[in-house]
Amino acid sequence: MTVAEGTAPPAARTHRLSADVVLYRSGAALARRLPQTVGAALTRAISRGAYRLLPERRFITERRLQRVCGPELQGEALAQSVQASFESYARYWFDGARIGDLNDAEVASGFSHQGFHYIQEAIDTGTAPILALPHLGGWEWAGTWMARIPGYPVISVVEPLKTARLFDWMVEERRRMGIDIVALGPDSVSTLIKSLRSGQVVCLLADRQVGRGGVEVEFFGERTLLPGGPAALALRTGAAILPAAVYQDGPNHRGVVLPPVPAERQGRLRADVARITQDLALALEDLIRAAPEQWHLMQPNWPSDTEALQRFHQERRGIDHSGNDDSLRQPSKKQAGKERVPG
């Protein structure tokens, strides 16, 4: 299967490369040439700068960590966890930039796994599985390992970027890893159905709804929308849904695959999709709790996030007008009580 199949028509290309394309390409080229120890030190430095310069991302990350770990995570412990999350995210980009240049032995030596037999059992049925993952750790390392070492082709869906040339470059980078890409669009579902039936493992990020639609579930103590795609695909094809995560494990990566989520028809399609998606949400919670600082979800994902973010911006505007900018301050006890998120 080619990447072009199921891909929405790209925006018009121009001969001139945009600044973001140049930035990403230059960063990737640098990451490939740096020794791993030097690259690790550089990503730590970049993450510390991002921690100070991106207060909105820092604020959302604080809320997300308190959701997983409980509102008692406060003060210095919370700040350290947020810094660790920024560092994990920077490492995700560094590893993703260099993995395409690694040979098979290097990829295999940097990856361990548990629960892989669930993938094999699903493939043996004649229909490849759906791996449903959170934005956690470094899933692309596992995708590269699976495509190269056991030799199972992998396909994933991504949201098209506004810059067509940047999207094309990112698609080519993942193809170098061994991961096929289909752009989210009107033809993506039919492409994935064909992929599953031809033995291509489908990897879907399932912890954040992008665009319209979604299924309302309870996720870490609050109702929100998660993608219904994994459930709908499973019901249409009979494919197994396998919750999975890839953790940064010291200098290496470790993949974990959980048993399949029950995905049989029991009633009306909409009700079945809702039930399966809720069961999947609970499994994703278990995977995320194992390493919450590696959960790279730095955007609002719950209704209360949006409301809290509006208050956050109002407070910052008040600080800017007063001339007293202390963006790293901790909320008062009264404010902290109002801002608590469910554990």
Contacts in CASP RR format, 6 or more apart in sequence:
PFRMAT RR
TARGET T0000
AUTHOR 0000-0000-0000
METHOD contacts of the structure
MODEL  1
MTVAEGTAPPAARTHRLSADVVLYRSGAALARRLPQTVGAALTRAISRGA
YRLLPERRFITERRLQRVCGPELQGEALAQSVQASFESYARYWFDGARIG
DLNDAEVASGFSHQGFHYIQEAIDTGTAPILALPHLGGWEWAGTWMARIP
GYPVISVVEPLKTARLFDWMVEERRRMGIDIVALGPDSVSTLIKSLRSGQ
VVCLLADRQVGRGGVEVEFFGERTLLPGGPAALALRTGAAILPAAVYQDG
PNHRGVVLPPVPAERQGRLRADVARITQDLALALEDLIRAAPEQWHLMQP
NWPSDTEALQRFHQERRGIDHSGNDDSLRQPSKKQAGKERVPG
1 153 0 8 1.000
1 155 0 8 1.000
1 180 0 8 1.000
1 191 0 8 1.000
1 194 0 8 1.000
1 195 0 8 1.000
1 198 0 8 1.000
1 200 0 8 1.000
2 180 0 8 1.000
3 171 0 8 1.000
3 175 0 8 1.000
3 180 0 8 1.000
3 181 0 8 1.000
3 182 0 8 1.000
5 182 0 8 1.000
5 187 0 8 1.000
5 191 0 8 1.000
6 182 0 8 1.000
6 183 0 8 1.000
6 185 0 8 1.000
6 187 0 8 1.000
6 188 0 8 1.000
6 190 0 8 1.000
6 191 0 8 1.000
7 182 0 8 1.000
7 183 0 8 1.000
7 187 0 8 1.000
8 160 0 8 1.000
8 183 0 8 1.000
8 184 0 8 1.000
8 185 0 8 1.000
8 186 0 8 1.000
8 187 0 8 1.000
10 160 0 8 1.000
10 164 0 8 1.000
10 167 0 8 1.000
10 168 0 8 1.000
11 162 0 8 1.000
11 164 0 8 1.000
12 164 0 8 1.000
13 164 0 8 1.000
13 165 0 8 1.000
13 168 0 8 1.000
14 165 0 8 1.000
17 165 0 8 1.000
18 163 0 8 1.000
18 165 0 8 1.000
18 166 0 8 1.000
20 163 0 8 1.000
20 166 0 8 1.000
21 163 0 8 1.000
21 165 0 8 1.000
21 166 0 8 1.000
21 169 0 8 1.000
24 166 0 8 1.000
24 169 0 8 1.000
24 170 0 8 1.000
25 169 0 8 1.000
27 97 0 8 1.000
28 97 0 8 1.000
28 98 0 8 1.000
28 173 0 8 1.000
31 39 0 8 1.000
31 93 0 8 1.000
31 94 0 8 1.000
31 96 0 8 1.000
31 97 0 8 1.000
31 98 0 8 1.000
32 97 0 8 1.000
32 98 0 8 1.000
32 101 0 8 1.000
34 42 0 8 1.000
36 251 0 8 1.000
39 94 0 8 1.000
40 91 0 8 1.000
40 94 0 8 1.000
40 251 0 8 1.000
42 94 0 8 1.000
43 87 0 8 1.000
43 90 0 8 1.000
43 91 0 8 1.000
43 93 0 8 1.000
43 94 0 8 1.000
44 87 0 8 1.000
44 90 0 8 1.000
46 90 0 8 1.000
47 83 0 8 1.000
47 86 0 8 1.000
47 87 0 8 1.000
47 89 0 8 1.000
47 90 0 8 1.000
47 91 0 8 1.000
48 83 0 8 1.000
48 86 0 8 1.000
48 87 0 8 1.000
50 57 0 8 1.000
50 86 0 8 1.000
50 90 0 8 1.000
51 58 0 8 1.000
51 82 0 8 1.000
51 83 0 8 1.000
51 86 0 8 1.000
52 327 0 8 1.000
52 328 0 8 1.000
55 316 0 8 1.000
55 327 0 8 1.000
56 309 0 8 1.000
56 312 0 8 1.000
56 313 0 8 1.000
57 86 0 8 1.000
57 298 0 8 1.000
58 82 0 8 1.000
58 86 0 8 1.000
59 308 0 8 1.000
59 309 0 8 1.000
59 312 0 8 1.000
60 297 0 8 1.000
60 298 0 8 1.000
60 299 0 8 1.000
60 300 0 8 1.000
60 305 0 8 1.000
60 309 0 8 1.000
61 82 0 8 1.000
61 85 0 8 1.000
61 86 0 8 1.000
61 298 0 8 1.000
62 78 0 8 1.000
62 82 0 8 1.000
63 305 0 8 1.000
63 308 0 8 1.000
63 339 0 8 1.000
63 341 0 8 1.000
64 292 0 8 1.000
64 295 0 8 1.000
64 297 0 8 1.000
64 298 0 8 1.000
64 301 0 8 1.000
65 73 0 8 1.000
65 78 0 8 1.000
65 81 0 8 1.000
65 82 0 8 1.000
65 85 0 8 1.000
65 292 0 8 1.000
65 293 0 8 1.000
66 73 0 8 1.000
66 78 0 8 1.000
66 340 0 8 1.000
66 341 0 8 1.000
66 343 0 8 1.000
67 220 0 8 1.000
67 221 0 8 1.000
67 222 0 8 1.000
67 302 0 8 1.000
67 341 0 8 1.000
67 342 0 8 1.000
67 343 0 8 1.000
68 220 0 8 1.000
68 288 0 8 1.000
68 289 0 8 1.000
68 292 0 8 1.000
68 295 0 8 1.000
68 343 0 8 1.000
69 81 0 8 1.000
69 292 0 8 1.000
69 343 0 8 1.000
70 343 0 8 1.000
71 336 0 8 1.000
71 340 0 8 1.000
71 341 0 8 1.000
71 343 0 8 1.000
73 81 0 8 1.000
74 330 0 8 1.000
74 336 0 8 1.000
75 330 0 8 1.000
79 328 0 8 1.000
81 292 0 8 1.000
81 293 0 8 1.000
84 293 0 8 1.000
85 293 0 8 1.000
85 294 0 8 1.000
85 295 0 8 1.000
85 296 0 8 1.000
85 298 0 8 1.000
88 137 0 8 1.000
88 248 0 8 1.000
88 293 0 8 1.000
88 294 0 8 1.000
88 296 0 8 1.000
89 296 0 8 1.000
89 298 0 8 1.000
91 248 0 8 1.000
92 137 0 8 1.000
92 138 0 8 1.000
92 248 0 8 1.000
92 296 0 8 1.000
95 138 0 8 1.000
95 140 0 8 1.000
95 141 0 8 1.000
95 253 0 8 1.000
96 138 0 8 1.000
96 140 0 8 1.000
96 141 0 8 1.000
96 173 0 8 1.000
96 177 0 8 1.000
97 173 0 8 1.000
99 107 0 8 1.000
99 140 0 8 1.000
99 141 0 8 1.000
99 144 0 8 1.000
99 177 0 8 1.000
100 144 0 8 1.000
100 173 0 8 1.000
100 176 0 8 1.000
100 177 0 8 1.000
101 176 0 8 1.000
104 148 0 8 1.000
104 149 0 8 1.000
107 141 0 8 1.000
107 144 0 8 1.000
107 145 0 8 1.000
107 148 0 8 1.000
107 149 0 8 1.000
108 145 0 8 1.000
108 148 0 8 1.000
108 149 0 8 1.000
109 252 0 8 1.000
110 141 0 8 1.000
110 251 0 8 1.000
110 252 0 8 1.000
110 253 0 8 1.000
111 141 0 8 1.000
111 142 0 8 1.000
111 145 0 8 1.000
111 252 0 8 1.000
111 253 0 8 1.000
111 254 0 8 1.000
111 255 0 8 1.000
112 249 0 8 1.000
112 252 0 8 1.000
112 253 0 8 1.000
112 254 0 8 1.000
112 255 0 8 1.000
113 142 0 8 1.000
113 145 0 8 1.000
113 254 0 8 1.000
113 255 0 8 1.000
113 256 0 8 1.000
113 257 0 8 1.000
114 254 0 8 1.000
114 255 0 8 1.000
114 256 0 8 1.000
114 257 0 8 1.000
115 256 0 8 1.000
115 257 0 8 1.000
115 258 0 8 1.000
116 150 0 8 1.000
116 257 0 8 1.000
118 129 0 8 1.000
118 240 0 8 1.000
118 242 0 8 1.000
118 257 0 8 1.000
118 258 0 8 1.000
118 259 0 8 1.000
118 260 0 8 1.000
119 129 0 8 1.000
119 131 0 8 1.000
119 146 0 8 1.000
119 152 0 8 1.000
119 201 0 8 1.000
119 242 0 8 1.000
119 257 0 8 1.000
121 240 0 8 1.000
122 128 0 8 1.000
122 129 0 8 1.000
122 239 0 8 1.000
122 240 0 8 1.000
122 242 0 8 1.000
122 260 0 8 1.000
123 129 0 8 1.000
123 152 0 8 1.000
123 199 0 8 1.000
123 201 0 8 1.000
125 240 0 8 1.000
126 199 0 8 1.000
127 196 0 8 1.000
127 197 0 8 1.000
127 199 0 8 1.000
127 237 0 8 1.000
127 238 0 8 1.000
127 239 0 8 1.000
127 240 0 8 1.000
128 152 0 8 1.000
128 195 0 8 1.000
128 196 0 8 1.000
128 197 0 8 1.000
128 198 0 8 1.000
128 199 0 8 1.000
128 200 0 8 1.000
128 201 0 8 1.000
128 202 0 8 1.000
128 239 0 8 1.000
129 196 0 8 1.000
129 201 0 8 1.000
129 202 0 8 1.000
129 239 0 8 1.000
129 240 0 8 1.000
129 241 0 8 1.000
129 242 0 8 1.000
129 260 0 8 1.000
130 196 0 8 1.000
130 202 0 8 1.000
130 203 0 8 1.000
130 204 0 8 1.000
130 230 0 8 1.000
130 233 0 8 1.000
130 234 0 8 1.000
130 239 0 8 1.000
130 240 0 8 1.000
130 241 0 8 1.000
130 242 0 8 1.000
131 201 0 8 1.000
131 202 0 8 1.000
131 203 0 8 1.000
131 204 0 8 1.000
131 242 0 8 1.000
131 244 0 8 1.000
131 257 0 8 1.000
132 204 0 8 1.000
132 206 0 8 1.000
132 230 0 8 1.000
132 241 0 8 1.000
132 242 0 8 1.000
132 243 0 8 1.000
132 244 0 8 1.000
132 261 0 8 1.000
132 280 0 8 1.000
132 283 0 8 1.000
132 284 0 8 1.000
133 139 0 8 1.000
133 203 0 8 1.000
133 204 0 8 1.000
133 205 0 8 1.000
133 206 0 8 1.000
133 207 0 8 1.000
133 243 0 8 1.000
133 244 0 8 1.000
133 245 0 8 1.000
133 246 0 8 1.000
134 205 0 8 1.000
134 206 0 8 1.000
134 207 0 8 1.000
134 245 0 8 1.000
134 284 0 8 1.000
134 287 0 8 1.000
134 288 0 8 1.000
134 295 0 8 1.000
134 297 0 8 1.000
135 205 0 8 1.000
135 207 0 8 1.000
135 208 0 8 1.000
135 295 0 8 1.000
135 296 0 8 1.000
135 297 0 8 1.000
136 207 0 8 1.000
136 245 0 8 1.000
136 246 0 8 1.000
136 247 0 8 1.000
136 287 0 8 1.000
136 288 0 8 1.000
136 291 0 8 1.000
136 294 0 8 1.000
136 295 0 8 1.000
136 296 0 8 1.000
137 245 0 8 1.000
137 246 0 8 1.000
137 247 0 8 1.000
137 248 0 8 1.000
137 253 0 8 1.000
137 291 0 8 1.000
137 294 0 8 1.000
137 295 0 8 1.000
137 296 0 8 1.000
138 246 0 8 1.000
138 247 0 8 1.000
138 248 0 8 1.000
138 253 0 8 1.000
139 203 0 8 1.000
139 205 0 8 1.000
139 244 0 8 1.000
139 245 0 8 1.000
139 246 0 8 1.000
140 174 0 8 1.000
140 177 0 8 1.000
140 179 0 8 1.000
141 246 0 8 1.000
141 253 0 8 1.000
142 244 0 8 1.000
142 246 0 8 1.000
142 253 0 8 1.000
142 255 0 8 1.000
143 154 0 8 1.000
143 177 0 8 1.000
143 178 0 8 1.000
143 179 0 8 1.000
143 203 0 8 1.000
144 177 0 8 1.000
144 178 0 8 1.000
144 179 0 8 1.000
146 152 0 8 1.000
146 154 0 8 1.000
146 201 0 8 1.000
147 153 0 8 1.000
147 154 0 8 1.000
147 177 0 8 1.000
147 178 0 8 1.000
147 179 0 8 1.000
148 178 0 8 1.000
152 199 0 8 1.000
152 200 0 8 1.000
152 201 0 8 1.000
153 178 0 8 1.000
153 180 0 8 1.000
153 199 0 8 1.000
153 200 0 8 1.000
153 201 0 8 1.000
154 178 0 8 1.000
154 179 0 8 1.000
154 180 0 8 1.000
154 200 0 8 1.000
154 201 0 8 1.000
154 203 0 8 1.000
155 179 0 8 1.000
155 180 0 8 1.000
155 181 0 8 1.000
155 182 0 8 1.000
155 191 0 8 1.000
155 192 0 8 1.000
155 195 0 8 1.000
155 200 0 8 1.000
155 201 0 8 1.000
155 202 0 8 1.000
155 203 0 8 1.000
156 174 0 8 1.000
156 179 0 8 1.000
156 180 0 8 1.000
156 181 0 8 1.000
156 182 0 8 1.000
156 202 0 8 1.000
156 203 0 8 1.000
156 204 0 8 1.000
156 205 0 8 1.000
157 181 0 8 1.000
157 182 0 8 1.000
157 183 0 8 1.000
157 184 0 8 1.000
157 188 0 8 1.000
157 192 0 8 1.000
157 202 0 8 1.000
157 204 0 8 1.000
158 170 0 8 1.000
158 181 0 8 1.000
158 182 0 8 1.000
158 183 0 8 1.000
158 184 0 8 1.000
159 183 0 8 1.000
159 184 0 8 1.000
159 210 0 8 1.000
160 167 0 8 1.000
160 183 0 8 1.000
160 184 0 8 1.000
160 185 0 8 1.000
161 167 0 8 1.000
161 170 0 8 1.000
167 183 0 8 1.000
170 181 0 8 1.000
171 181 0 8 1.000
174 180 0 8 1.000
174 181 0 8 1.000
175 181 0 8 1.000
179 203 0 8 1.000
180 195 0 8 1.000
180 200 0 8 1.000
182 188 0 8 1.000
182 191 0 8 1.000
182 192 0 8 1.000
184 210 0 8 1.000
189 232 0 8 1.000
189 233 0 8 1.000
192 202 0 8 1.000
192 233 0 8 1.000
193 233 0 8 1.000
193 236 0 8 1.000
193 237 0 8 1.000
195 202 0 8 1.000
196 202 0 8 1.000
196 233 0 8 1.000
196 237 0 8 1.000
196 239 0 8 1.000
197 237 0 8 1.000
202 233 0 8 1.000
202 239 0 8 1.000
204 227 0 8 1.000
204 229 0 8 1.000
204 230 0 8 1.000
204 233 0 8 1.000
205 227 0 8 1.000
206 226 0 8 1.000
206 227 0 8 1.000
206 229 0 8 1.000
206 230 0 8 1.000
206 280 0 8 1.000
206 284 0 8 1.000
207 219 0 8 1.000
207 226 0 8 1.000
207 284 0 8 1.000
207 288 0 8 1.000
207 295 0 8 1.000
207 297 0 8 1.000
207 301 0 8 1.000
208 226 0 8 1.000
208 227 0 8 1.000
208 297 0 8 1.000
208 299 0 8 1.000
208 301 0 8 1.000
209 224 0 8 1.000
209 225 0 8 1.000
209 226 0 8 1.000
209 227 0 8 1.000
210 227 0 8 1.000
213 225 0 8 1.000
214 225 0 8 1.000
214 226 0 8 1.000
214 227 0 8 1.000
214 228 0 8 1.000
215 225 0 8 1.000
215 226 0 8 1.000
215 227 0 8 1.000
215 228 0 8 1.000
215 231 0 8 1.000
215 273 0 8 1.000
215 274 0 8 1.000
215 277 0 8 1.000
215 278 0 8 1.000
216 223 0 8 1.000
216 224 0 8 1.000
216 225 0 8 1.000
216 274 0 8 1.000
217 223 0 8 1.000
217 224 0 8 1.000
217 225 0 8 1.000
217 226 0 8 1.000
217 274 0 8 1.000
217 277 0 8 1.000
217 278 0 8 1.000
217 281 0 8 1.000
218 278 0 8 1.000
218 281 0 8 1.000
219 226 0 8 1.000
219 281 0 8 1.000
219 284 0 8 1.000
219 285 0 8 1.000
219 301 0 8 1.000
219 302 0 8 1.000
220 285 0 8 1.000
220 342 0 8 1.000
220 343 0 8 1.000
221 342 0 8 1.000
221 343 0 8 1.000
222 302 0 8 1.000
222 303 0 8 1.000
222 304 0 8 1.000
222 341 0 8 1.000
222 342 0 8 1.000
223 302 0 8 1.000
223 303 0 8 1.000
224 301 0 8 1.000
224 302 0 8 1.000
224 303 0 8 1.000
226 277 0 8 1.000
226 280 0 8 1.000
226 281 0 8 1.000
227 277 0 8 1.000
228 273 0 8 1.000
228 277 0 8 1.000
229 273 0 8 1.000
230 241 0 8 1.000
230 276 0 8 1.000
230 277 0 8 1.000
230 280 0 8 1.000
231 241 0 8 1.000
231 263 0 8 1.000
231 272 0 8 1.000
231 273 0 8 1.000
231 276 0 8 1.000
231 277 0 8 1.000
231 280 0 8 1.000
232 269 0 8 1.000
232 273 0 8 1.000
233 239 0 8 1.000
234 240 0 8 1.000
234 241 0 8 1.000
234 263 0 8 1.000
234 276 0 8 1.000
235 263 0 8 1.000
235 265 0 8 1.000
235 269 0 8 1.000
235 272 0 8 1.000
235 273 0 8 1.000
235 276 0 8 1.000
238 263 0 8 1.000
240 260 0 8 1.000
240 263 0 8 1.000
241 260 0 8 1.000
241 261 0 8 1.000
241 263 0 8 1.000
241 276 0 8 1.000
241 280 0 8 1.000
242 257 0 8 1.000
242 258 0 8 1.000
242 259 0 8 1.000
242 260 0 8 1.000
242 261 0 8 1.000
243 257 0 8 1.000
243 258 0 8 1.000
243 261 0 8 1.000
243 280 0 8 1.000
243 283 0 8 1.000
243 284 0 8 1.000
243 286 0 8 1.000
243 287 0 8 1.000
244 255 0 8 1.000
244 256 0 8 1.000
244 257 0 8 1.000
244 258 0 8 1.000
244 287 0 8 1.000
245 255 0 8 1.000
245 256 0 8 1.000
245 287 0 8 1.000
245 288 0 8 1.000
245 290 0 8 1.000
246 253 0 8 1.000
246 254 0 8 1.000
246 255 0 8 1.000
246 256 0 8 1.000
247 253 0 8 1.000
247 254 0 8 1.000
247 255 0 8 1.000
247 256 0 8 1.000
247 290 0 8 1.000
247 291 0 8 1.000
247 294 0 8 1.000
248 291 0 8 1.000
248 294 0 8 1.000
256 287 0 8 1.000
256 290 0 8 1.000
258 283 0 8 1.000
258 286 0 8 1.000
258 287 0 8 1.000
261 276 0 8 1.000
261 279 0 8 1.000
261 280 0 8 1.000
261 283 0 8 1.000
262 276 0 8 1.000
262 279 0 8 1.000
263 276 0 8 1.000
265 272 0 8 1.000
266 272 0 8 1.000
266 275 0 8 1.000
288 295 0 8 1.000
300 306 0 8 1.000
300 309 0 8 1.000
302 341 0 8 1.000
304 341 0 8 1.000
308 339 0 8 1.000
311 339 0 8 1.000
316 327 0 8 1.000
319 325 0 8 1.000
319 326 0 8 1.000
319 327 0 8 1.000
330 336 0 8 1.000
331 339 0 8 1.000
END
